[in-house]
Amino acid sequence: MKTMIVTGASSGIGLAVAEVMLDAGWTVGLIARRAEHLQALADRHGKAAIPLPLDVTDAHAVDTGFHAFVETTGRLDCLFNNAGIFTPAAPLDEIAVADWRRAVEVNLTGMFLCARRGFGVMRHQTPQGGRIILNGSVSAHVPRPGAAPYTATKHAITGLTKQIALDGRPFDIAASQIDIGNAETDLLRDAAHQATLRGDPPPEVMDVAHVALSVRHMAELPLTATILFQTIMATKMPYVGRG
């Protein structure tokens, strides 16, 4: 039995990944704040889906949730560190300090708290090791307009991924970052609607299922191999080029 925890599992990319891994026979811990959404997923998949309703910015809750999962499964083979938010777009001087702090808390501190706990489990379990996959973004390389909090936190995730990869070497803990560009989720559909209201063309998108399959491939690699960084995106989105 292979085991995995997915954060942000109640919707979007996290939900898609959780469903793919469950269908592949993994036991999956489901972390998000919306307990009813996690329970609905568990009802569809049975005992292999373990709801862990919690806030990833709460260190005690994260520790408790990971402990409960490992008490049930015996080990943790993979963490998909995915939970994140996108705050309202604005020019830099109009970004609310509260939005900046909220983005840092969820997108960076929440990622750190979950990675920290997952690392500890993997380091001390027998056999030792595991894999931590962090959801970066193409914004870890190129920003969207008006998105300083999101862009800054996703750049920070790249540094965190490299640090986990380095610190994990002695313990057979592999680290990976997946940078996703325009997977069709509720979040992106809202962004497309806002673009339409501004008179801008809608963004090019791809099916979120492609992201889930990419995460599955990363998760199922042996610990002797890793994909340190992967970018998957809608083919026609304006990621490369000169303007």
VEXVEXTOR-748020 format. One line per field, with one value per residue (C-alpha): chain; residue number from 0; residue in one letter; x, y, z. Coordinates in steps of 0.001 Angstrom, whole numbers. Layout:
BEGIN
kette A:... .
nr NUM:... .
rest a:... .
px X:... .
py Y:... .
pz Z:... .
//
This chain:
BEGIN
kette A:A:A:A:A:A:A:A:A:A:A:A:A:A:A:A:A:A:A:A:A:A:A:A:A:A:A:A:A:A:A:A:A:A:A:A:A:A:A:A:A:A:A:A:A:A:A:A:A:A:A:A:A:A:A:A:A:A:A:A:A:A:A:A:A:A:A:A:A:A:A:A:A:A:A:A:A:A:A:A:A:A:A:A:A:A:A:A:A:A:A:A:A:A:A:A:A:A:A:A:A:A:A:A:A:A:A:A:A:A:A:A:A:A:A:A:A:A:A:A:A:A:A:A:A:A:A:A:A:A:A:A:A:A:A:A:A:A:A:A:A:A:A:A:A:A:A:A:A:A:A:A:A:A:A:A:A:A:A:A:A:A:A:A:A:A:A:A:A:A:A:A:A:A:A:A:A:A:A:A:A:A:A:A:A:A:A:A:A:A:A:A:A:A:A:A:A:A:A:A:A:A:A:A:A:A:A:A:A:A:A:A:A:A:A:A:A:A:A:A:A:A:A:A:A:A:A:A:A:A:A:A:A:A:A:A:A:A:A:A:A:A:A .
nr 0:1:2:3:4:5:6:7:8:9:10:11:12:13:14:15:16:17:18:19:20:21:22:23:24:25:26:27:28:29:30:31:32:33:34:35:36:37:38:39:40:41:42:43:44:45:46:47:48:49:50:51:52:53:54:55:56:57:58:59:60:61:62:63:64:65:66:67:68:69:70:71:72:73:74:75:76:77:78:79:80:81:82:83:84:85:86:87:88:89:90:91:92:93:94:95:96:97:98:99:100:101:102:103:104:105:106:107:108:109:110:111:112:113:114:115:116:117:118:119:120:121:122:123:124:125:126:127:128:129:130:131:132:133:134:135:136:137:138:139:140:141:142:143:144:145:146:147:148:149:150:151:152:153:154:155:156:157:158:159:160:161:162:163:164:165:166:167:168:169:170:171:172:173:174:175:176:177:178:179:180:181:182:183:184:185:186:187:188:189:190:191:192:193:194:195:196:197:198:199:200:201:202:203:204:205:206:207:208:209:210:211:212:213:214:215:216:217:218:219:220:221:222:223:224:225:226:227:228:229:230:231:232:233:234:235:236:237:238:239:240:241:242 .
rest m:k:t:m:i:v:t:g:a:s:s:g:i:g:l:a:v:a:e:v:m:l:d:a:g:w:t:v:g:l:i:a:r:r:a:e:h:l:q:a:l:a:d:r:h:g:k:a:a:i:p:l:p:l:d:v:t:d:a:h:a:v:d:t:g:f:h:a:f:v:e:t:t:g:r:l:d:c:l:f:n:n:a:g:i:f:t:p:a:a:p:l:d:e:i:a:v:a:d:w:r:r:a:v:e:v:n:l:t:g:m:f:l:c:a:r:r:g:f:g:v:m:r:h:q:t:p:q:g:g:r:i:i:l:n:g:s:v:s:a:h:v:p:r:p:g:a:a:p:y:t:a:t:k:h:a:i:t:g:l:t:k:q:i:a:l:d:g:r:p:f:d:i:a:a:s:q:i:d:i:g:n:a:e:t:d:l:l:r:d:a:a:h:q:a:t:l:r:g:d:p:p:p:e:v:m:d:v:a:h:v:a:l:s:v:r:h:m:a:e:l:p:l:t:a:t:i:l:f:q:t:i:m:a:t:k:m:p:y:v:g:r:g .
px 0:1369:346:63:-1202:-2685:-3214:-5881:-7720:-11254:-11197:-9194:-5784:-5707:-9021:-7957:-4689:-6414:-8899:-6190:-4089:-7083:-8030:-4423:-4762:-3039:-4305:-4690:-4964:-7128:-6252:-8378:-10543:-13897:-14674:-17865:-16013:-13409:-16100:-17893:-14674:-14185:-17746:-16956:-13702:-14139:-11456:-8593:-9564:-8867:-10342:-8060:-9916:-7488:-5940:-2406:-1368:-2016:1177:-505:-3330:-830:1143:-2049:-3360:-125:106:-3459:-2738:423:-1275:-3808:-1514:1835:3863:3871:5336:4480:3212:1636:2030:-576:-2775:-2574:-4552:-4550:-5286:-7027:-4917:-3809:-928:1783:867:-2787:-2188:-3618:-1026:-3567:-3685:126:247:-2559:-760:2505:724:-1014:1294:4615:4197:1517:3780:6662:4604:3357:6773:8370:5992:6135:9941:9960:7715:9772:13069:12092:9970:11218:12138:13307:12445:9674:8855:7611:6066:5422:2958:4882:3429:4634:4491:7630:9335:7156:4564:1012:218:-777:77:2983:1886:1323:4442:6724:5452:5808:9384:9987:8607:11414:13940:12089:12040:15793:16388:14239:16040:19401:18481:16611:19540:20899:17425:16217:13724:13229:11799:10038:8268:5531:4897:1418:147:-3597:-5168:-8923:-10259:-12860:-10078:-9045:-12650:-13107:-9941:-11312:-14566:-12681:-10675:-13888:-15258:-12092:-12423:-9307:-9185:-9804:-6704:-5646:-6339:-5714:-7610:-6630:-6466:-3114:-1712:-2989:-1373:1913:1856:1117:4150:6363:4962:5488:9153:11569:13449:16614:15146:13416:11966:13317:11310:8504:6469:3112:957:-1588:347:-735:-515:1932:4713:7646:8291:9183:6831 .
py 0:3407:6418:10104:13308:15981:19505:21695:18480:19868:21447:22261:20718:19079:17333:16152:14735:13051:11329:10119:8715:7016:5474:4234:2343:4738:5552:9327:11754:14715:18085:21197:23427:22373:19132:18466:18444:16032:13756:13717:12548:9910:8706:8071:6214:4408:3775:4601:8290:9735:13198:15456:18775:21457:24820:24471:27717:26151:24326:22316:21236:20182:18092:16499:15719:14115:12095:10822:9794:7880:6241:4838:3960:3246:5519:8413:7806:11124:14590:16755:20196:22053:24371:27998:31168:34020:37429:40251:41720:45327:47718:47265:50417:49340:45816:45503:44527:42025:40325:40154:38562:36144:34992:34491:32576:30125:29906:29879:29253:26620:24899:24996:23601:20665:20007:20199:17632:15368:15515:14494:11502:10356:10826:8687:5950:2499:2103:5683:8173:9512:12276:15827:17485:21222:23043:26025:27889:29408:32507:31112:32246:34897:37052:37949:41684:42933:39701:40585:38446:35328:35825:36434:33389:31123:32301:31398:27902:27311:28027:25767:22946:23188:23226:20137:18365:19192:18439:15300:13565:11786:10443:9286:12143:13429:16864:18050:21183:21200:24560:24689:27114:27577:24308:24703:24993:27166:29628:30002:30178:33139:34737:34175:35856:38849:39061:39102:41919:43930:43270:41056:37741:34702:32746:29606:26613:22877:20066:19713:15932:16411:17964:15099:12519:14432:14435:10715:10101:12102:10306:6838:7273:5207:7248:6761:9164:12511:15258:18282:20783:20219:22783:21747:24355:25177:25051:28458:30453:33386:32022:32405:35055:38686:41598 .
pz 0:-1024:1042:250:1816:-456:855:-682:-1522:-1468:-4948:-8056:-8554:-5131:-5705:-9171:-7800:-4856:-7172:-9569:-6730:-5133:-8465:-8750:-5476:-3093:391:481:3379:2412:3935:3506:5685:4194:6019:4078:746:2084:3463:113:-1532:1153:666:-3001:-2359:948:3555:1181:1470:4921:5609:7657:7923:9100:8333:6943:8671:12101:13135:15889:13580:10894:13394:14694:11212:10006:13224:12793:9197:10071:13044:10561:7643:9303:6999:4541:1079:-585:258:-2431:-856:-2861:-756:-1844:-2476:-4997:-3518:-5435:-8238:-7804:-8471:-5846:-3887:-3695:-2379:1105:3691:5036:1614:1508:4952:4131:960:2849:5613:3272:259:2098:5828:5222:2682:5167:8051:5981:4434:7879:9313:6262:6301:9954:9324:6323:8132:11120:9526:8521:5734:5708:2988:812:-1650:-1143:-4213:-3964:-6176:-7479:-10446:-13672:-11453:-9798:-13038:-14685:-12895:-13737:-13608:-10170:-8374:-6065:-3069:-5165:-7290:-4307:-2427:-5452:-5997:-2364:-2969:-5473:-2744:-326:-2885:-3399:356:921:-1919:-342:3265:2267:557:3655:4457:1012:885:-2660:-3426:-6565:-7731:-10343:-12014:-13494:-16087:-16531:-15470:-15786:-12238:-10512:-9658:-13289:-14486:-12156:-13591:-17098:-16114:-14723:-17961:-19963:-17805:-18520:-22242:-22304:-24169:-21937:-20899:-22728:-20510:-20223:-18523:-14869:-15408:-17167:-14004:-11879:-14151:-14039:-10234:-10251:-12471:-10116:-7067:-8515:-9422:-7325:-4742:-6809:-9398:-9168:-11321:-9492:-11543:-14022:-15955:-17379:-19024:-21672:-24940:-26200:-23001:-23291:-21108:-23498:-26146:-26485:-26271 .
//
